[in-house]
Amino acid sequence: MANIVSFFASYPGAATLATFLGAVMAHVLVGIVLHATRLHDFDWSKLPQFVEQDYASKRVVAVYVLALSNVMAQVTPSASAHALAQVFLAALVPAAAAATAPVVRDTISELVQLLTGTPVSPSSRH
């Protein structure tokens, strides 16, 4: 376990992935609080579908594939694989940004609705 933690601590894409995962977790939490307290329509049985919308979109799958490809290329002991890892990392950052931006936008909209009670227009993300 310590080896895995130290690997990801030194992994150049860790901050990118952490930012994305943090944004998704914030979106899920704000959504739960909004629907439970303000809209009064929260249903625990629908939580997996709500989470899946953020974690299983096409953009997110691209982020996962690029991150996994980057990790696999880094652990392969050849110079060409390490060069390929840099290409994957260069693609990972904009892909993660593209996947994170709509999640952040939706989170901010839901947070505004939670705090003010003003309904927000539906997202065009899904």
C-alpha positions in Angstrom: 0.0 0.0 0.0 2.8 2.4 0.8 4.3 1.7 -2.6 1.1 2.7 -4.3 0.7 5.9 -2.3 4.4 6.8 -3.0 3.9 6.1 -6.7 0.8 8.4 -6.9 2.6 11.0 -4.8 5.3 11.2 -7.5 2.9 10.7 -10.4 2.8 13.8 -12.5 -1.0 13.5 -13.3 -2.0 13.1 -9.7 -3.0 16.7 -9.2 -5.0 16.7 -12.4 -6.9 13.5 -11.3 -7.3 14.8 -7.8 -8.9 18.0 -9.0 -11.3 16.1 -11.2 -12.3 13.7 -8.5 -12.7 16.5 -6.0 -15.0 18.4 -8.3 -17.1 15.3 -8.9 -17.3 14.6 -5.1 -18.3 18.2 -4.4 -21.0 18.0 -7.1 -22.4 14.8 -5.6 -22.4 16.3 -2.1 -24.0 19.6 -3.2 -26.6 17.7 -5.2 -27.5 15.5 -2.2 -27.9 18.5 0.1 -29.8 20.5 -2.5 -32.3 17.7 -3.2 -32.6 16.7 0.4 -33.0 20.1 2.0 -34.3 22.6 -0.6 -36.1 20.5 -3.2 -37.2 17.7 -0.8 -37.1 15.1 -3.6 -33.9 13.2 -2.7 -34.2 9.4 -3.1 -31.3 7.3 -1.9 -32.2 4.6 -4.4 -31.3 7.0 -7.2 -28.0 8.0 -5.8 -26.0 5.5 -7.9 -27.5 6.9 -11.1 -26.7 10.4 -10.0 -23.1 9.5 -9.3 -22.8 7.5 -12.5 -23.7 10.6 -14.5 -20.5 12.2 -13.3 -18.2 9.2 -13.3 -19.3 7.4 -16.5 -19.6 10.1 -19.1 -17.6 9.8 -22.4 -15.3 12.6 -21.3 -14.6 10.9 -18.0 -13.9 7.6 -19.7 -11.3 9.4 -21.8 -9.7 10.8 -18.7 -9.6 7.3 -17.1 -8.1 5.8 -20.3 -5.4 8.5 -20.6 -4.5 8.2 -16.9 -4.3 4.5 -17.0 -2.3 4.6 -20.2 0.1 7.1 -18.7 0.6 5.0 -15.6 1.2 1.9 -17.7 3.7 3.6 -19.9 5.5 5.0 -16.8 5.9 1.6 -15.2 7.2 0.0 -18.4 11.0 -0.1 -18.3 11.8 1.3 -21.7 12.7 4.8 -23.0 10.1 4.7 -25.7 7.4 3.9 -23.1 8.5 6.8 -21.0 8.3 9.1 -24.0 4.8 7.8 -24.7 3.9 8.5 -21.1 4.7 12.2 -21.7 2.3 12.2 -24.7 -0.4 10.6 -22.6 0.2 13.1 -19.8 0.0 16.0 -22.3 -3.4 14.7 -23.4 -4.6 14.0 -19.9 -4.5 17.6 -18.7 -6.9 19.1 -21.3 -9.1 16.0 -21.2 -9.5 16.3 -17.5 -10.1 20.0 -17.8 -12.8 19.3 -20.4 -14.4 16.8 -18.0 -14.1 19.0 -14.9 -15.5 22.2 -16.3 -19.1 21.1 -16.7 -19.1 19.4 -13.3 -17.8 22.6 -11.7 -20.4 24.7 -13.7 -23.2 22.4 -12.5 -21.9 22.4 -8.9 -21.9 26.2 -8.8 -25.4 26.4 -10.2 -26.7 23.9 -7.7 -24.9 25.7 -4.9 -26.5 29.0 -5.9 -29.9 27.3 -6.0 -29.2 25.7 -2.6 -28.3 29.1 -1.0 -30.7 31.4 -2.7 -33.6 29.1 -3.7 -33.5 30.4 -7.2 -34.0 27.6 -9.7 -31.2 27.1 -12.2 -31.6 26.1 -15.8 -31.0 22.5 -16.5 -27.5 21.4 -17.6 -26.8 20.7 -21.2 -24.0 18.4 -20.1 -25.9 15.1 -20.1 
